[in-house]
Amino acid sequence: MMITNSNKPHRILAPRLVFLIGTISPNGQQNIIPITNVTSVSTEPCQVLVAVYKPWQTCANLLTTEGFTLSLADRSQLELVWKLGAKYSGYDSGQVKTEEFRHNLDTAFSTYGPVLKGALGWMECKIVGRPDSDTSNHQMIVGQCTKAAVDPHKFTADITPIGTPKPLMQWERNHFSSAETIFSIAYYHDSNL
């Protein structure tokens, strides 16, 4: 038995990791918002595809800037991430978010935009493509990683998890989860391969 629903099929792709994307506008205004439309499209070189809702300032920034940053949010940062996602959460203090939460942001990591302090990992990406998004409500951007870093308490130098890092994941709207356990399975070694 199945429930048929073609209204919100993208929710089948959940949960998705929550990243914060940092950008800078043409007039120098820093911007950082949470997004979940992030995926790897190449490992050599490391390239990621992000998709950002077209009406947002972040999208306008991505159409004019040379690059952006990504911060992988930790489960413990949910309240801050939710506040930075004011378009969804409804949080409005009347202040500029990058000013209100300046103590939570690192502006020295990259000239492309701020990153979130205390995140699990960070990337700086130079924009190498802007695929045709004419039929979509999101703008797609391809970035090539120029710098990356991880929390040494959560990952080894080759970015293997230590213990169970708790990346924040979003199911939909205000429904979130995080990783509970990391487990492994043995490799199969076939001498005929």
Secondary structure, DSSP 4 states (H G I P E B T S, - for coil): ------SSGGGGG-SEE-EEEEEE-TTS-EEEEEE--EEEEEETTEEEEEEEETTSHHHHHHHH-SEEEEEE-BGGGHHHHHHHTHHHH----SS-HHHHTGGGEESSS-SS--EETT-SEEEEEEEEE----TTSSEEEEEEEEEEEEE-TTTB-TT--BSS---BEEEEETTEEEE-------PPP--TT-
